[in-house]
Amino acid sequence: MISSIIGAFPYAAQLLLQAQPQPFLKRFEPTLVNFLMLSFLLFVVGVAGVLSRRNIIIIFMSIELILNAVNLNLIAFSRYLQLNEAALKSKGLEISPLAGPVFTIFIIVVAAAEAAVGLGIVIAMFRNRETVSIDEIDLLKW
């Protein structure tokens, strides 16, 4: 039984190689709406993580998800405006195509600093309280 299945693989591979792809499957180019939906889902997962978790490290990871959703929005809108630059110029609007990537780099730098400072605070709290649960941490009682 197994040998007949293994023997059928070369024939199936030939059939798959000869099959022509459908025209609608040739090339998928995501639109602005696709990026906005992905960004929205990342943002919602991040907010749900911040609001529902008690572990401070998970909360920091959720904040990073929120910041990455913002970065994705900035890059998507920057690319959208760059593609529609001619239509915007005809209406008298001058948009810099580098505004989105520059703000994204700033957000990445701020997120890295937040992660470093937050991890330092978490390590200091863990050494004193031996927990990373938000409910069991009293900040002013060291």
C-alpha positions in Angstrom: 0.0 0.0 0.0 2.7 2.5 1.0 4.9 1.5 -1.9 2.1 2.2 -4.4 1.5 5.7 -2.8 5.3 6.5 -3.0 5.4 5.2 -6.6 2.5 7.6 -7.5 4.5 10.7 -6.5 6.5 11.0 -9.8 3.3 10.8 -11.9 1.6 13.3 -9.7 4.6 15.6 -9.9 4.5 15.5 -13.7 0.8 16.4 -13.7 1.3 19.3 -11.3 4.2 20.6 -13.4 2.2 20.5 -16.6 -0.8 22.2 -15.0 -1.2 25.8 -16.1 -1.8 28.3 -13.2 -5.1 30.1 -13.3 -4.9 33.8 -14.4 -6.2 35.1 -11.1 -3.5 33.2 -9.2 -0.5 34.4 -11.3 0.3 37.4 -9.2 -1.2 38.7 -6.0 -0.5 42.4 -5.3 -1.8 43.5 -2.0 -3.7 46.7 -1.8 -3.9 49.4 0.8 -6.9 47.7 2.3 -5.0 44.4 2.8 -2.3 46.2 4.8 -4.8 48.2 6.8 -6.7 45.0 7.7 -3.4 43.3 8.8 -2.5 46.4 10.8 -5.9 46.4 12.4 -5.6 42.8 13.4 -2.1 43.4 14.9 -3.4 46.4 16.8 -6.4 44.5 18.2 -4.3 41.5 19.3 -1.9 44.0 21.0 -4.7 45.8 22.8 -6.3 42.6 23.9 -2.9 41.5 25.3 -2.4 44.7 27.2 -5.9 44.6 28.7 -6.2 40.9 29.5 -2.7 39.8 30.7 -1.2 40.1 34.2 2.4 39.3 33.2 4.4 42.5 32.6 6.6 40.8 29.9 3.5 39.8 27.9 2.2 43.4 28.2 5.5 44.7 26.8 5.2 42.3 23.9 1.7 43.5 23.3 2.9 47.1 23.2 5.5 46.1 20.6 2.6 44.6 18.5 0.7 47.9 18.7 3.8 49.8 17.6 4.4 47.4 14.7 0.8 47.9 13.6 1.4 51.7 13.5 4.7 51.1 11.6 2.8 49.0 9.0 0.2 51.8 8.6 2.9 54.4 8.1 4.7 52.4 5.4 1.5 51.4 3.7 0.2 55.0 3.5 3.6 56.2 2.4 3.7 53.7 -0.5 0.1 54.6 -1.4 0.8 58.3 -1.5 4.0 57.6 -3.5 2.0 55.6 -6.1 -0.6 58.4 -6.3 1.9 61.3 -6.4 0.8 62.5 -9.8 -2.8 62.8 -8.8 -1.8 64.6 -5.6 0.4 67.1 -7.4 -2.5 67.9 -9.8 -4.5 69.0 -6.8 -1.7 71.1 -5.4 -0.6 68.7 -2.6 3.2 68.0 -2.1 3.8 64.9 -0.1 7.3 63.6 0.8 7.6 59.9 0.1 10.2 59.5 2.9 7.9 60.7 5.7 6.5 57.3 6.5 9.8 55.4 6.6 11.4 58.2 8.7 8.7 58.1 11.3 8.9 54.3 11.2 12.6 54.4 12.1 11.8 56.8 14.9 9.2 54.5 16.3 11.6 51.5 16.1 14.2 53.5 18.0 11.6 54.4 20.7 10.4 50.8 20.9 14.0 49.5 21.4 14.5 52.1 24.1 11.2 51.1 25.7 12.2 47.5 25.6 15.6 48.1 27.2 14.3 50.4 30.0 11.2 48.2 30.6 13.3 45.0 30.8 15.7 46.8 33.3 12.7 47.8 35.5 11.3 44.2 35.3 14.6 42.7 36.3 14.9 45.1 39.2 11.3 44.4 40.4 11.8 40.6 40.0 15.0 40.8 42.2 13.1 42.5 44.9 9.6 41.0 44.7 10.4 37.7 42.9 7.4 38.1 40.6 6.5 39.7 37.3 2.7 39.7 37.9 1.3 43.2 37.9 -1.2 42.4 40.7 1.5 41.5 43.2 3.8 44.5 42.6 3.5 47.5 44.9 5.8 50.2 43.3 6.2 52.4 46.4 6.8 49.7 48.9 10.4 48.5 48.3 
